Amino acid sequence: MAEPSGPSKAEALTRYSRGLLDLLERHKVYPLLSQRRGEQGTIVIRLTLAEDGHLLRAEPLGGGPGRLIEASLAAVQAAAPFPPLPAELGGREAVFNVPITYRLQ
């Protein structure tokens, strides 16, 4: 009987990316001034992570309100270090484009 195989690279990437989104959402702070001014949007942050989960780089992609970009980068710093990369990704580092959304309720 064949042994069950582990998750595929795509499955591992999807699961890890979802975990990143959840972790950043827990550390996100919607700036009060941005809320008062009605600033909303999605800020995409490119994260480069080492195999052990340490943050190598974080940079915003595209534009958006400056306070929301700063809040997104602060969430990344607060959440770091991240969980180690899944072995299925098979690399010393990985890059993720992570959207952080700010919406007024």
C-alpha positions as CSV (number, residue, x, y, z in Angstrom):
1,M,0.0,0.0,0.0
2,A,1.4,3.4,-0.9
3,E,2.2,5.9,1.8
4,P,0.1,9.1,1.8
5,S,2.0,11.9,0.3
6,G,2.3,15.3,2.0
7,P,0.7,18.5,0.7
8,S,1.7,19.7,-2.8
9,K,3.7,22.8,-3.2
10,A,0.5,24.7,-4.3
11,E,-1.4,23.5,-1.3
12,A,1.4,24.4,1.1
13,L,1.7,27.9,-0.6
14,T,-2.0,28.5,-0.3
15,R,-2.2,27.4,3.4
16,Y,0.9,29.5,4.3
17,S,-0.4,32.6,2.4
18,R,-3.8,32.3,4.3
19,G,-1.9,32.1,7.5
20,L,0.0,35.2,6.6
21,L,-3.2,37.1,5.9
22,D,-4.7,36.0,9.2
23,L,-1.6,37.0,11.1
24,L,-1.4,40.4,9.5
25,E,-5.1,41.0,10.0
26,R,-4.7,40.4,13.8
27,H,-1.9,43.0,13.9
28,K,-3.5,45.6,11.6
29,V,-4.5,48.9,13.2
30,Y,-6.8,51.1,11.1
31,P,-5.5,54.7,11.8
32,L,-8.1,56.8,13.5
33,L,-7.3,59.8,11.3
34,S,-7.7,57.7,8.2
35,Q,-11.1,56.5,9.4
36,R,-12.1,60.1,10.1
37,R,-11.1,61.2,6.6
38,G,-12.8,58.3,5.0
39,E,-9.6,56.7,3.7
40,Q,-10.1,53.2,2.5
41,G,-8.3,50.7,0.3
42,T,-6.1,47.7,-0.1
43,I,-2.4,48.1,0.4
44,V,-0.3,45.3,-1.1
45,I,2.9,44.6,0.7
46,R,5.6,42.4,-0.9
47,L,7.2,40.3,1.9
48,T,10.4,38.5,1.4
49,L,10.8,35.9,4.1
50,A,13.7,33.7,5.0
51,E,13.3,30.0,5.4
52,D,13.1,30.3,9.2
53,G,10.3,33.0,8.9
54,H,12.4,36.0,9.5
55,L,11.4,39.1,7.6
56,L,14.1,40.0,5.0
57,R,12.2,42.8,3.2
58,A,8.8,44.5,3.2
59,E,7.8,47.0,0.6
60,P,4.5,48.5,-0.5
61,L,3.5,47.8,-4.1
62,G,1.5,50.6,-5.8
63,G,0.0,53.6,-4.0
64,G,-2.6,54.4,-1.5
65,P,-3.0,56.8,1.4
66,G,0.3,57.2,3.2
67,R,-1.2,56.5,6.6
68,L,-2.6,53.2,5.4
69,I,0.8,52.2,3.9
70,E,2.5,53.1,7.2
71,A,-0.1,51.1,9.1
72,S,0.4,48.1,6.8
73,L,4.2,48.2,7.3
74,A,3.7,48.5,11.0
75,A,1.4,45.4,11.0
76,V,4.2,43.5,9.2
77,Q,6.8,44.5,11.8
78,A,4.4,43.7,14.7
79,A,3.7,40.2,13.2
80,A,7.3,39.3,12.5
81,P,9.0,36.9,12.8
82,F,6.6,34.7,10.8
83,P,6.3,30.9,10.9
84,P,9.0,29.0,9.1
85,L,8.4,28.4,5.4
86,P,6.8,25.0,4.6
87,A,9.4,22.4,3.4
88,E,7.3,21.9,0.3
89,L,8.3,25.4,-0.9
90,G,11.9,24.1,-1.0
91,G,13.8,27.3,-0.9
92,R,15.9,29.5,1.3
93,E,13.5,32.4,0.9
94,A,10.1,33.2,-0.6
95,V,8.2,36.3,-1.7
96,F,4.6,36.9,-1.0
97,N,2.4,39.8,-2.2
98,V,0.0,40.3,0.7
99,P,-3.1,42.5,0.5
100,I,-4.1,44.4,3.6
101,T,-7.6,45.9,3.3
102,Y,-9.0,48.9,5.2
103,R,-12.8,49.3,4.9
104,L,-15.0,51.6,6.9
105,Q,-17.9,49.8,8.5
